Amino acid sequence: MQPPKATSGGGFRLLALAALLALLPAPLAEGGRPRHIWRDKQLSHRGQLDTSSPAVQRAAQTAVNFFNYQYGSPNALRAPWYVQKASLKLVPGVGRKYILQFTTKDLLTGVNLDTCLASVFYLTAKPKPFVEISCLPDKDRTKHLDQDYFLYFKLTAIKQPSLELLKGLGVYGSSLIAWEIATENSAYTLTQIKDAKPWKSADGAPEFDYTVVLADGWGESSVSCHMRVAWKPTEPVQVKYYCSPEDGSSESADGSGEEAGSTDEFFLPVEDNF
């Protein structure tokens, strides 16, 4: 058998060039970007965020507003407390999604509650953020349910309940407004109940007309809203509302002489993280 012939210098160079070409990336798509790399970037634009930044705090507040509306009651309301982790995912042409892990506190008592996981998706073409949130179960659910029934019977028995008695229901109902009007640059909480009057509903359930003020805790904007709230224990709260920007004036023209109700005790002090 003849021994194999040695490869000529030119042949060796051709083999080396072919091997080098095999290691180069695929040809660029139109526009100068490799298609498969661009597709992956659309799905993975995510970065860790400073958990104390205003943007993260606003997203957490909006998530809790949604939670209170969907799962709360006048006696079971939460406030965000401490953000443990936060990241941002960008979806070009669709929106920006904040992914959060944070603890909460009872809005009424200040007692520490458990951790929540949430995503708040601010959509470019939608007026309200899309929120998904999961919190550990309420350990005091039975106690809160008893308090809800007690409040319900009081509201049905008293012809004109006081603002003090109506605060919890006002905060509960306004959580829907705070969620729906939120943006990436603003997050709202109820700061004042100006007025609350009973309204006769068809089925006899407690229904009230409120005039309230919601303010952005990280900016200067505030809105004045009229809302009608209907509620029964264990059933979702029913809210109808319209809002207009506040002009910052303290003018009162109704001549009633009634003092506007303050909800300061419902809100926890803002600390370094919240």
N, C-alpha and C positions, 0 to 999 in steps of 0.2 A: 504494500500500500504506500502511495506517495504521501509524504508529510504535507499538511496544509501549507499553502503559500502565505507568506507574510503579507499583511495588508499594506498597500502602498501608502505613502504619506498623504496623498490626496484623498484616498478612501477613508483614512482615519479621521481626517478633518471633517469629512461629510458626516460620519457617524457622531462625532462630537457635537456638530451643529444641530443635528436632529434631536439629540438628547437635550440640548439646551432649549430648543423650541418647545419641547414637550413640557418643560417646567414653567413656561410663560403663561400668564392668565389668558382667559378666553378673549376673543376680540370684543371691543367695546360696542355697546348698542348705540343707537342713534341718540345724540345728545352727549356722548362721551362717558356714559356710566355703564359698567357691566350690569346686565339686567338682574342676574341673580343676587348680586351684592346690594343693588338698590332696593330690591324687594325685601331683603332681610332688614335693611335699615328702617323701612317703614314700620316694621313690627318690633323694633328693639330700641327706639329712641327713648331710653329711660335713664334717669339719673337720680342719685340720692340727694335729698334736700335737707337744708338746715331745719330741724324740727321746731325752732322758735321763730321762723320767718312768718311775716304777716300772711303770705299766701297759703302756707300750711295751716295756720290757725283759722283762717277763713274757711278753708275746705273742711276742717274738722267741725267747726260750728255749723256749717251747712249740713253735714252728715248727721249731726245730732238733731238739728231741726227736723230733718226728714224722719229720723227714728222716733222722735216724740210724736209727730203727727201719725205715723203708721202704727206704733206699738205702745204709745203712752196713754195717759189719762190725766184728769186734773190733779190727781194725787201721785202720779208716777211719771215724773219729768226728769230728764237728765241734762247736765251741762258738761261740755268737754273740759278735761282737766289737764292731762299731761300727754303730749305726743311723744311716743317712744321711737317710732320709725316713720319715715315719709319718703316717697319717691314719686317721680313724675314720668309719665309716658306720653310722648307726642305722637299723634296720628295725623299726618299731613292732610289738610283739607277736611278733616272731621272734627278734631278738637284736642283737648288736653285733659289727661286723666291723672288725678292724684290718688295714690295708693297709701293708706294710712293705717297705723296701729296706735291706739291711744286709750288712756283710761278716762273714766267719767265719774262725776259726782252727782248725788241727788240734788236737784235744783232747789228743793224746798228745805232740806235739812243740812246739806253740805256733807253728808256721809259719803265716804269713798265707795265707789262701785267698781265693777270689774272692767276688763279690757274689751274694747271693740275693734273689729277689723272693718275697714270701709274703703270704697272707691268712690270718688266724686268726679264725674266726667262732664266737663264743660264743653258742650257741643257748639260748633261754630254756627250752625243753622237752626238751633233750637233755643227757645226762650228760657228754659229752666234746666238746671243740671240733672243728669241722670245719676242716681245714688243707689249704691248697694251697700248694705251694712249688716253686720252680724255681731251681736253682743251676747255675753253669757246671760242665762236666764235670771230674771228678777227674783231674788231670794225672798222678798217681802210681798210677793204678788197677792197672797191671800189678805194680808193687812191692807194693801192698797185697794183691793176690791171692796173690802168692808167700808173703807173711807169713801170710796166712790158712791156706794149705795146710800150711805149716810148723807152725803152732799146732795145726791139726787132727790131724796125725800125732802130735804130742807128747801131745795130750790122749787119743788112743786107745791110746798105748803105755804111758802112766804110770798105774798103778793109783790113786794118790791124788795128783793134781796139787796144787801149792802154791797158796795164795791169790794170790800174786804172778802166777802163770801164768794164773789165772782172772779177773783183774781186768777185762781188756778185754771178755771175754764177758759179765761181770756188768754192766758199763756199757751194753753193746749191748742186752742183754735188758731192762734196767730202763728204757730209753728208751721202750718201749711203755707201761709203767706211768706214767711221768712225763707222757706225752702224755695218756693216758686219764683221769687223775685231776686234770688241770689245770683251773682255773677262771680267770675274769677277774681274780680277786683272789689267785691263787696259781699259782706255777710251780715245778716240782720238779726237783732234780738228785740223783743218787746221791752220798751223803756217806760211807757206810760199808758195807763187806761184813763182816757179823758171822761168817758161816760159809758154807762151800761144800763139798758132798759129791757124789761121783759117783753116778749112778743108771743102772742097766742098762736100756737101751732095747731094744725088740724087734728093731730093725734094726742094732744095734751102734753107732749114731752116738753121739758124745759127748752126754751129757745130765747136767745137774747141778742139784742142789737148793741154792738160795741163801737165806740170811736177810740182808736188806739194810735200810738206812735211807735214805729219801729226805726231803730237807728243802726247804722253800720259802726260796729265797735272799733274798726281800724281805719276809719275815714271820717268825713264830715257830712255824709249824706244821711237823710232821714226821710221817712214817708209817713203821711197820715192816712189811715185806712178806716173805712167803715166796713164792719163785718157782721154777719148774722151767723150765730153758732147754735146748732141743735145737737143735743147729746143725750144718750142713754148709756148706763154702765154696760160694759162688754161689747158695745157696738161702736163702729168707727164714728168719729165726730164728723158732722156735716157743716161745711163752711162755705159761705158765699161772701165775696168781698170786692171792693174796688178801692184803689189807693191813688194818692196824688202826692207830689213832692212837698215837703215842708218848707215854708218860707222863713222859718226861724223866729217868727213873731209870736208874742204871747197874748195876742188880741182875743178877747172873749166878748161875743155880742149876744149871747142868749139871755143874759140877765138872770140866770137861775140862782147864782150865788153858790152853787155847789162846788166843792173843791175837787179838782182832778185827782184821781188815785195814782199813787206812785207804786212801781213794782220793784223798787231797789232791793228789797230783801229777797227777791227771787233770783238774784244774780250774784255769783261768786266773785270775789275780788280777782282782778287780773294779776297773775304772777308772772315770773320770768318766761314761762312756757305757755301759760294761759292766764 
